[in-house]
Amino acid sequence: MSKTTNKFSPEVRDRAVRLVLDNEGQHGSRWQAVMSISAKIGCAPQTLNEWVKKAEVDSGKRAGIPTDMAEKMRTLERENRELRQANEILRKASAYFAMAELDRRSK
């Protein structure tokens, strides 16, 4: 999850993206459409442009990793990291107890 707060609801984001894509032909370029619509909803043009790119990736119109797949990857990477840490702890505990057992037997 993002560390920043989401000022705009998913509905507002979706509507802004739809406006950019639908009104792109009425402006000289996509960037001009982004600039116009971002000013109306009160977000930075770069932010709206990122939303548009993300929507295109999610719909398959642009190359990239879709949002749901990226979230699954993040979840799996986090789980993998936690499992590696748990394995390391278990490995160290096993070595500690093995040494303690050897010390106990040698006395």
Rosetta blueprint (number, residue, H / E / L):
1 M L
2 S L
3 K L
4 T L
5 T L
6 N L
7 K L
8 F L
9 S L
10 P H
11 E H
12 V H
13 R H
14 D H
15 R H
16 A H
17 V H
18 R H
19 L H
20 V H
21 L H
22 D H
23 N H
24 E H
25 G H
26 Q H
27 H L
28 G L
29 S L
30 R H
31 W H
32 Q H
33 A H
34 V H
35 M H
36 S H
37 I H
38 S H
39 A H
40 K H
41 I H
42 G L
43 C L
44 A L
45 P H
46 Q H
47 T H
48 L H
49 N H
50 E H
51 W H
52 V H
53 K H
54 K H
55 A H
56 E H
57 V H
58 D H
59 S H
60 G L
61 K L
62 R L
63 A L
64 G L
65 I L
66 P L
67 T H
68 D H
69 M H
70 A H
71 E H
72 K H
73 M H
74 R H
75 T H
76 L H
77 E H
78 R H
79 E H
80 N H
81 R H
82 E H
83 L H
84 R H
85 Q H
86 A H
87 N H
88 E H
89 I H
90 L H
91 R H
92 K H
93 A H
94 S H
95 A H
96 Y H
97 F H
98 A H
99 M H
100 A H
101 E H
102 L H
103 D H
104 R H
105 R H
106 S H
107 K L
